[in-house]
Amino acid sequence: MLCGALFLAGLVRAEDFSFTNSLARAALAEQRGDIPAAVKIYSEAESLASSNAANLCVLSRRYCDLMYLTNATSAKMDLLNRALHCALQAVKAGPQNATAHACAAVCYAKSSTFADLKTELAYSRLFKLEAEKTIALDPSQDIAYYLLGRWNYGVANVGLLSRAFVKVVYGGLPKASNEDAIANFKKAIELVPDRIIHHAGLAMVYAATGDRTLEIAELEKCRILKPADREDAEAQREAAKKLAALDR
């Protein structure tokens, strides 16, 4: 029995090592700017992580990261589809895993930017649901509050011509407001003060409400904080452009 247990433990360690090794190889490909090679390696790694929620979440995030290395919309959409597939597999493997639901929420949110209006609203409904599930499982997940802020802002500021689609997707106009968006972004900042995307989200709502002084203050925070990842770096660049446009 002991020998069998040691053998199984060895297999687990071997699989973990192979997965970690795959991530390292893919990272090198990313550094070279070789997206096809990185995607191929990540695809191979999926077979090692087919029932491991944590590893599937890592792959989902890695696919999302690759999006920042290409300007081709088709390539971005392909990467997002791969990321979403991993996230949904993670949810299936670990239904009570808050990070898995957070990954699914992120993927739906990112996918909405490449969709037509009706599909965008359908995705917005899905990422709201996944964000709420994330918070129910783990209230310390800052990204879920960030996404709820995005949702409240998006629905609260939807144009009159788009309200018909909102009613179709949601079965009526859902309760959403800039005030709730501000509260969501502030909660995300409370949990992780140095995430640039949280401050960028708050600045976005202040711009919509006409609070220019507060908007500029948040954009300035975006400018001086150190990016945690590529998404933060992109948000920082956008914040710099907005500050320049505001003659700062």
Protein Blocks (a to p, Z undefined) as FASTA:
>chain_A
ZZmmmmmmmmmmmmmmmmmmmmmmmmmmmmnopaklmmmmmmmmmmmmmmgmklmmmmmm
mmmmmmmmpcbfklmmmmmmmmmmmmmmmmmmmmmlmklmmmmmmmmmmmmmmpcfklmm
mmmmmmmmmmmmmmmmomklmklmmmmmmmmmmmmmpcfklmmmmmmmnopacdddfklm
mmmmmmmmmmmmmlmklmmmmmmmmmmnopaklmmmmmmmmmmpccfblklmmmmmmmmm
mmmmnoZZ
